């Protein structure tokens, strides 16, 4: 029997639907991607996810309520998100430049 995302702390019906639509089907998928990449995957599908989803995913992975995540951990997640976003933007720019 496979675990369901819905069983993880912090993940409600909408966030589970978004994750599954983005290809994150199981808790194992979520663990493999990590919070930042899972969040970016959801955002890339066009869902209007907020930073609360990022914190909720991290809390789900750690089995703690997202509000209980320590402030330094939230700050670190936001820094990782910013770095990943910059990296993705750079890749897109490079692709555009090489196709001109």
RARA-V826416 format. One line per field, one symbol per residue. ss: DSSP state (H for helix, E for strand, L for the rest). phi: phi as a letter, one per 20 degrees, with the letter a starting at -180 (. if undefined). psi: psi as a letter, one per 30 degrees, with the letter a starting at -180 (. if undefined). A space follows every 10 residues. Layout:
ss->???
phi->???
psi->???
This chain:
ss->LLLLHHHLLL LLHHHHHHHH HLLLLLHHHH HHHHHHHHHH HHHHLLLLLL HHHHHHHHHH HHLLLHHHLL HHHHHHHHHH HHHHHHHHHH HHHHHHHHLL
phi->.efdggffgn eegfffffff feneecgfgf fffnffffff ffffenfefd fffgffffff femcfffeff gfffffffff ffffffffff ffffffffee
psi->kklkeffkkf jaeeeeeeee fggjfleeee eeeleeeeee eeeffgkhkl feeeeeeeee efhlkeffkk eeeeeeeeee eeeeeeeeee eeeeeeefg.
